[in-house]
Each structure stands twice: as structure tokens, then as C-alpha cells.
Amino acid sequence: MTGLDPRRLADDVALSLVFFTRLPLPRLGSNGRMLAQAIWAAPVAGFAVALIGAIAYEVATQLGLAAGPAAALALAAGMLATGCLHEDGLSDVADGFGGGATRERKLEIMRDSRIGSYGATALGLSLLLRWSALAELPGPVSVLAALIAAHCASRALPGAFMHLVPRARTDGLSAAAGEVTQNVALAGAALGAVSLLVLGIHAAVAALVLLALIFFGFRWLCLKQIGGHTGDTVGALQQLAEIAVLLVASAFLA
């Protein structure tokens, strides 16, 4: 990310919104920008998803629903807004890493659109952990804070991950996205770190430590399993990070 050209920044935000959400945004264009150049703005797309989830939670509680169903509807709204983009990556990685005996077989399984037992289990655990964390929160204000922190911070990691971890394939979504520079990765990480402050300073520090452990642990796993990153691993990392931040929020805000 070079300079602070307002038009270029707006293009990056537009591209991130179009890629990371399924919101009807036909007038937004990227003006030739590549995803790798714009991925610093992924936390902005996360902010939009968080607001959608929080609105769903608020409407549900205003209609008299208990915290459990309201939390489920908040999750559903967020997944509708993203088209389950990251959930798909999580299930593919679980199937590939769990079911493949060789690097080549793991990558082959990850490209298969069918879901296996590992993928189904990973999705079930992801939904259960996220739902239970949200359901423990005392009300709409804390849910809004948790969703903002989780969705923004989790989408701050992919840029750094793509910068620090080599590609496992020469084709596919990650290869088409382009090269993420250090400045782009740092800008995205900074936005994510700032978003954690809505949880309070102590929770933010705890979340940062946990996210760092997840980031480097998952980096090691990807290098060991397939020798690098793919679009699916980026999605899986987002899911792991979102779960982690929501768990921190439930510990500090409940």
C-alpha cells in the first residue's frame, strides 16, 4: 500500500467488500486493483459483516427471542453475508489435512467440492464454539463489540499469512490474488489490532496473544502438510481466528 490516495483507498475497500461479502454492490469497482493490493481492507469488510450480525441479534431480542436463538440468527446472518466463504475453506482444509496421506493427495482433496467427515466435524465445531460464545454474552452491546472484534481481527490475518507463507500451488485463488507486500500486510494487521480494543485493553491483549499463537501454529501446520498456503488455508485461518476472539470476548465480557 503506497501513499494515501483517497481514490485508491476507496477502490481497495470496494474490492474487499465485493470479494469478502455477498452484499449487492454492483456500482463498486476495483479499477484494476488486485486482491493482494487491497487485502489490507479486509477488516473493513469484516466490520460490515459484524454490523449485519449485530442487527440480526438486536432484531431477534426485540422480538422476544432468548440469547441462544438470537446468537444463532446472528451467526446465520453473517454467513449469508459472506456466502460461507471462510467456512468452505475450513471444511476443505480439515478434509485435506485429515484425509490425505501425501502432499499431492491433500491438495487434491482440498479441491474436491464434496465434504467429508473431517470437514463436517470442523464446521460443526466452528458453529458450536461461535454460537456458545455469543450466547453467553449479556446483551446486544457486548454482542456488537464481540462481533466487530472477531470479524475485523480475523480478516486482518490473511494478508500477513499470504505474505509470510509461500504458495502451495502455482494456480488457484491464492495465486490469482497476487503478491501481498509487507506494507499491505502490516496495514491490515494494524486495523485488526485496533478493532480488538472494543473488547477492552485486557481482552485485547489476551486476544492478540492467542491470535499470534494461532497464526504461527497454523503457519507451521500448513508448511508441514502442504508446503505453503492456498485460498482454503486462508479461509480456515480466518475461522480459527474468529473463534478465538469470540472465546476471549465470552471470557471477558460475559
C-alpha positions in Angstrom: 0.0 0.0 0.0 1.8 3.1 -1.2 0.6 6.6 -0.4 -2.8 7.7 0.9 -4.6 8.3 -2.4 -8.3 8.5 -1.4 -9.4 7.1 -4.7 -7.1 4.1 -4.4 -8.1 3.5 -0.8 -11.8 3.6 -1.8 -11.1 1.1 -4.6 -9.4 -1.2 -2.1 -12.3 -1.1 0.3 -14.7 -1.7 -2.6 -12.7 -4.7 -3.8 -12.6 -6.2 -0.3 -16.3 -5.7 0.1 -17.0 -7.4 -3.2 -14.7 -10.3 -2.6 -15.3 -11.0 1.1 -19.1 -10.5 1.1 -22.1 -11.3 -1.0 -23.6 -7.9 -0.5 -25.3 -6.4 -3.6 -22.7 -3.8 -4.5 -22.9 -3.5 -8.4 -21.6 0.0 -8.6 -18.4 -0.7 -6.8 -15.4 -1.4 -9.0 -11.7 -2.1 -8.3 -10.3 0.0 -11.2 -7.7 -2.7 -11.9 -6.6 -3.3 -8.4 -5.7 -6.9 -7.4 -6.9 -8.6 -4.3 -3.4 -8.8 -2.8 -3.1 -5.0 -3.1 -6.5 -4.4 -1.4 -6.4 -7.1 1.3 -5.4 -4.6 3.9 -9.0 -3.5 3.8 -10.4 -7.0 4.6 -11.1 -5.8 8.2 -13.5 -3.2 6.7 -15.5 -6.0 5.1 -15.4 -7.7 8.4 -16.9 -4.6 10.1 -19.8 -4.7 7.6 -20.4 -8.4 8.4 -20.3 -7.7 12.1 -22.9 -5.0 11.8 -25.2 -7.3 9.9 -24.8 -10.0 12.6 -25.4 -7.5 15.4 -28.5 -6.1 13.7 -29.9 -9.6 13.4 -29.2 -10.2 17.1 -30.9 -6.9 18.1 -34.0 -7.6 16.0 -34.2 -11.1 17.4 -34.0 -9.9 21.0 -36.6 -7.1 20.3 -38.9 -9.8 19.1 -38.6 -11.6 22.4 -36.2 -14.3 21.5 -33.7 -15.6 24.1 -29.9 -15.2 23.8 -29.4 -18.7 22.3 -31.7 -18.3 19.2 -30.6 -14.7 18.8 -27.0 -15.8 18.7 -27.8 -18.4 16.1 -29.6 -15.9 13.9 -26.6 -13.5 14.2 -24.3 -16.3 13.0 -26.7 -17.1 10.2 -26.8 -13.5 9.1 -23.1 -13.3 9.0 -22.7 -16.5 7.0 -25.4 -15.3 4.5 -23.5 -12.0 4.1 -20.2 -13.9 3.3 -21.7 -16.8 1.3 -19.9 -19.1 3.8 -16.7 -18.3 2.1 -14.4 -19.0 5.0 -16.4 -21.9 6.3 -15.8 -23.6 2.9 -12.1 -23.1 3.4 -12.2 -24.6 6.9 -14.0 -27.7 5.8 -11.7 -28.2 2.8 -8.6 -27.9 4.9 -9.9 -30.3 7.5 -10.7 -32.9 4.9 -7.4 -32.5 3.1 -5.2 -32.4 6.1 -7.1 -35.1 7.9 -7.7 -37.5 4.9 -4.7 -37.1 2.7 -1.6 -39.3 3.0 0.7 -37.2 0.8 1.0 -33.5 -0.1 -0.4 -34.1 -3.5 -3.4 -36.1 -2.2 -4.1 -33.4 0.4 -4.2 -30.7 -2.2 -6.4 -32.9 -4.4 -8.9 -33.5 -1.6 -9.0 -29.7 -0.8 -10.1 -29.1 -4.4 -12.9 -31.5 -4.2 -16.2 -29.8 -3.6 -17.6 -32.7 -1.7 -17.4 -32.5 2.1 -16.1 -35.4 4.2 -16.3 -36.4 7.8 -13.4 -34.2 8.8 -14.8 -31.2 7.1 -18.3 -31.8 8.5 -16.9 -32.1 12.0 -14.8 -29.0 11.7 -17.8 -27.0 10.6 -19.9 -28.4 13.4 -17.3 -27.4 16.0 -16.8 -24.0 14.5 -20.6 -23.2 14.6 -20.9 -24.7 18.1 -18.0 -22.7 19.5 -19.0 -19.4 17.9 -22.7 -19.9 18.9 -21.9 -20.8 22.5 -19.6 -17.8 22.9 -22.1 -15.3 21.6 -25.0 -16.9 23.6 -23.0 -16.3 26.8 -22.8 -12.5 26.2 -25.2 -10.4 28.3 -26.8 -8.3 25.5 -26.7 -6.5 22.2 -23.9 -4.1 23.1 -21.5 -6.8 24.1 -22.5 -8.9 21.1 -21.8 -6.0 18.8 -18.3 -5.5 20.4 -17.5 -9.2 20.1 -18.6 -9.4 16.5 -16.7 -6.3 15.5 -13.5 -7.6 17.2 -13.9 -11.1 15.8 -14.8 -10.3 12.2 -12.3 -7.4 11.8 -9.3 -9.0 13.6 -9.8 -12.4 11.9 -9.7 -10.8 8.5 -6.5 -8.9 9.4 -4.5 -12.1 9.4 -4.9 -13.4 5.8 -2.7 -10.6 4.3 0.2 -11.4 6.7 -0.3 -15.1 6.1 -0.1 -14.7 2.3 3.0 -12.5 2.7 4.9 -14.8 5.1 3.9 -18.2 3.8 4.7 -19.3 0.2 2.0 -20.6 -2.1 1.4 -24.3 -2.2 0.1 -24.1 -5.7 1.0 -22.2 -8.8 -2.7 -21.8 -9.7 -5.9 -21.3 -7.9 -7.4 -18.4 -6.0 -4.4 -17.5 -3.9 -2.1 -17.5 -6.9 -4.6 -15.3 -8.8 -4.7 -12.8 -6.0 -1.1 -11.7 -6.5 1.7 -11.0 -4.1 1.0 -9.3 -0.8 3.6 -6.8 0.2 4.9 -6.1 3.7 3.2 -2.7 3.9 -0.2 -4.2 2.9 0.2 -7.0 5.4 1.1 -4.5 8.2 -1.7 -2.1 7.4 -4.3 -4.9 7.6 -2.8 -6.2 10.8 -2.9 -2.7 12.4 -6.6 -2.4 11.6 -7.3 -5.7 13.1 -5.3 -4.9 16.3 -7.2 -1.6 16.7 -10.5 -3.4 16.3 -9.8 -5.6 19.4 -9.8 -2.5 21.6 -13.6 -2.6 21.6 -13.3 -5.5 24.0 -11.2 -3.5 26.5 -7.5 -3.4 26.9 -7.0 -6.6 28.9 -9.2 -8.6 26.5 -7.4 -7.1 23.5 -4.0 -8.1 24.8 -5.3 -11.7 25.5 -6.8 -11.9 22.0 -3.5 -10.6 20.4 -1.5 -13.3 22.2 -4.0 -16.0 21.2 -4.1 -14.8 17.6 -0.3 -14.8 17.4 -0.2 -18.4 18.7 -2.8 -19.5 16.2 -1.1 -17.7 13.3 2.3 -19.2 13.8 0.9 -22.6 14.8 -1.2 -22.7 11.7 1.7 -21.5 9.6 3.8 -24.4 10.8 1.0 -26.8 10.1 0.5 -25.6 6.6 4.2 -25.8 5.8 4.3 -29.3 7.2 1.2 -30.6 5.5 1.3 -28.9 2.0 4.4 -26.8 1.9 2.6 -23.4 1.8 -0.8 -21.7 1.7 -3.8 -21.9 -0.5 -7.1 -20.0 -0.6 -8.6 -22.7 1.6 -6.0 -22.3 4.3 -6.6 -18.6 4.3 -10.3 -19.2 4.9 -9.5 -21.7 7.6 -7.2 -19.3 9.4 -10.0 -16.7 9.4 -12.3 -19.2 11.0 -9.8 -20.2 13.7 -9.1 -16.5 14.5 -12.8 -15.6 14.6 -13.5 -18.5 17.1 -10.5 -17.4 19.2 -11.7 -13.8 19.5 -15.2 -14.8 20.3 -14.0 -17.1 23.1 -11.9 -14.2 24.5 -15.0 -12.0 24.4 -17.1 -14.5 26.2 -14.4 -14.8 28.9 -14.0 -11.1 29.5 -17.5 -9.7 28.7 -19.9 -12.4 29.9 
